[in-house]
Amino acid sequence: MLRRKLTIFLISILLAFSFWLFVTVGEGPESERVFNVNVTYRNMGEGLTMLEPLDKVEIKIRGSKQRITTIKESSIVAYIDLKDLDTGTHNLEVKVESPSFLKVVEIYPSRISVYLDKMISIEKNVRVDFIGSLKTGLIIEEPEITPNKISINGPSKKIETIRDVSITIDLTTINSDITLSSIPKIKDGLGNDISGLSFNPSIVTINIKVKSILSSKVVPVIPNLTGEISGDYGIKKVTTSPSIVTIFGKVDELSNINYIQTEEIKINNLSESKIFTTKLVLPNNIEIKEENKISVQIIIEKKISKSISDLNISIKDTNDNFNYQIIPKTVEIEIYGFSSIINEANPSDFEVTISVLNLTEGEYNLKVNVISLKEDIKIVRIIPSEIKVLITKKEE
C-alpha cells in the first residue's frame, strides 16, 4: 500500500514538472512588442465622410517571446466605431482586435478626434488658363470646352472653399489645330489645389483652332474704371468677356503691348452691380479680327464693420524652461469688409498670437498679432492691442 502511494506521489511530481517545463520551455518568457497598425473606420452613416482621419496608431502587446516574435502586423486590427454618429467632431476610443494569447498593453493615441462631414455635390464651369505665347504669326480662337462644366462631389467643408475650376494650356506647344484632353484642377481662393474631391467627368476635351497671320499676340483685357464708388460700397469683383483678345500688327509694335484697355467706364456713385458694354481702345496700327465689343461686369457690395470677441491668444516661440501666464487670455477685434464675407466671419477665421522669442523671466507688455485666414477681411482694431505676460522659471 505504501509503495502504491509512493508511486502515485512520484507520478504527480513528474506531471507537475512536465507541465512547468512545457510552459517555460515551450512558451518561453514573456516579451513586449510595438506595432504601427492601420486604423479602420466602421459603420459610417450614409452620406457622410471624414476629413483627414488619422491613419495609424501604435499598439504595444505582451505575450510569450516565442509567439510574439512571429506574430504578423496583419493579425492586429485597430478600428473606430462610427455607428449612429452625425456630422461634427467626435473624440472616439480606439478599439483593438488581437489573438487571444496576446495582451494589449498600450494604445497610442488611445482616442482619436474624428470630423464627420456631409457629402454634397455642385456644378462648376471649367475655365481655360493660357501660359506662354504662340509663335509669331499665329492666333487662336476662343477654345471650345466639352463639357464646359463638371459635377464635383465631396465634403461640404471642402466644397465651400472652391473658387476656381480650370485647365492650363501652354501656348508655346501649339502650332496648329489641336484637340486636347485634360484633368481639371480644382483650387481654393489662394490658388491651392483642393484634394479629396471627386468630379465627373474626370477628363474634359479642349478644341483649339489656330490661324496663321503675319504677327499676333494674345493679351488680357483691362477695364478702364474711373471715378469713386459711393458711400460704404466697394467693388468686389470685375470680370470681362472676353478676358483675352488676339491683337495683330508688326512684330516690333506688338512687343511693347502687354494689355489692351477698354474705353472709360465711369463708376461714380455706383451702388449696385452692373454690366457695361464697351469697346477696346486699340493703339495705332494694331487691330483685332473679332468684333470690338467687350462686356464688363462689376460686382458691387456694401462694406460693413463687425466686432468679434473672445478670441483665444496663442503663445509662439516658447522656451521649455519657463512657464507663461497671459492677462487677459482673449481679445476682441473689429473687422471691415464686404458684407457677405464679414457676416460669415467667426473666431476660427483668425489666428491670434504673441511672440515670447528670447524673453526670460519677468513681466512684459507684448503686442497682439492677429492674422485673418480669409481673404478680403481688414482688421481695423484689436482690443487690447497689448497684453501682460508673466514669465517664470520652471522648478527643477
WOSULBEL-V732026 format. One line per field, one symbol per residue. psi: psi as a letter, one per 30 degrees, with the letter a starting at -180 (. if undefined). burial: I if it has 9 or more other ideal C-beta (glycine too) atoms within 8 Angstrom, else O. A space follows every 50 residues. Layout:
BEGIN
psi: ???
burial: ???
END
This chain:
BEGIN
psi: eeeeeeeeeeeeeeeeeeeeeeeeeeelllllkkkjkkklklhklkgllk jilkfllkkklkakeeefffkkeffkkklkjgkgkalakkjkkkkkklkf gkkjekkklfkkkkjklkklklkkkklkkklakllkgklllkkkkjlgll kkkakeeeeffkfkjlkkkjffgkflkkkkklkkkklafggkkjlgkklk lfklkkkkkkkkaeklkkllkjkjklakkkbglljekkkkjlfllklkak efeffgjflklllkjkgkgkglkkkkkalkjklkgkllelkikkkjkjjk kkkllkkklhjkkkklhlkfflkkkkjlfllklklkakefeeffklefgk jkllkgkgkakakljkkkkkkkfllgkkjekkjlfklkkkklkkk.
burial: OOOOOOOOOOOOOOOOOOOOIIOIOOIIOOIIIOIOIOIOIIOIIOOIII IOIOOOIIIIIIIIIIIIOOIOOOOIOIIIOIOOIOOOOIOIOIOIOIOO OIOIOOIOOOOIOIIIIIIIOOOIOIOIOIOOOIOOOIIIOOIOIOOOOI IIIIIIOIIOIIOOIIIIIIIOOIOOOOOOOIOIIIIIOOOOOIOOIOIO OOOIIIIIOIOOIOIIIIIOIIIIIOIOIOOOIIIOOIOIOOOIIIIIIO OOIIOOIOOIIIIOIOIOOIOOOOOIOIOIIIOOOIOIOOOOOIIIIIII IIIIOIOIOOIOIOIIOOOOOIOIOIOOOIIIIIIIIIIOIIOOIOOOII OIIIOIOOOOOOOIOIOIOIOIOIOOIOIOOIOOOOIIIIIOOOOO
END
